[in-house]
Amino acid sequence: MKKTYYYKFLPTKAEEEAAKASNTPFQITRELVEIRDLYPAPVIDPFNPWQINKVVTDADILTGKLVLSHQEVFEYVFRYWTLEMCNYLLAGNKFYAVIWDHTDDKNPVRYHNEKIYLEQGPQDTYMLRWLDLVRKSNINPSDEIGLYWQSRSGTFQFKVLRRGF
């Protein structure tokens, strides 16, 4: 099931009268809902599974937060989560996650502590807190990275695809 926002632009008669009585305008609201996919979820290529590709910026390193767009999170992460997990994050909570670093394919490294989490950012963006991973993997600005959510294990998979190009 795909997640999307349902916006409520038109008030019910009761909401309209309540807004009129309190002399405040009706507030447009949105709610996260699940809809049936018109198209199946993207099939993850086992030879190139990195669905989210980014070039690391100075800000990503200095803040220790990787900015992910609304489209990336809804298409490649929320699609595999339950509605309850998504609403938990959208309520302003931090979703503590595990990140597997596959930069060295023969020896993947697991990161899981209170400093690794996904949170809601400003203007429909999301932030993946990854400071420990940046420090230990020696990630630099202009490195190209790949990321995807592995639904089978419930973890983020990460890899440095190209060093500073």
Secondary structure by P-SEA (a helix, b strand, c coil): cbbbbbbbccccaaaaaaaaaacccbbbbbbbbbbccccccccccccccccccccccaaaaaacbbbbcaaaaaccccccccaaaaaaaaacccbbbbbbbcccccbbbbbbccccccccccccbbbbccaaaaaaacccccbbbbbbbcccccbbbbbbccccc
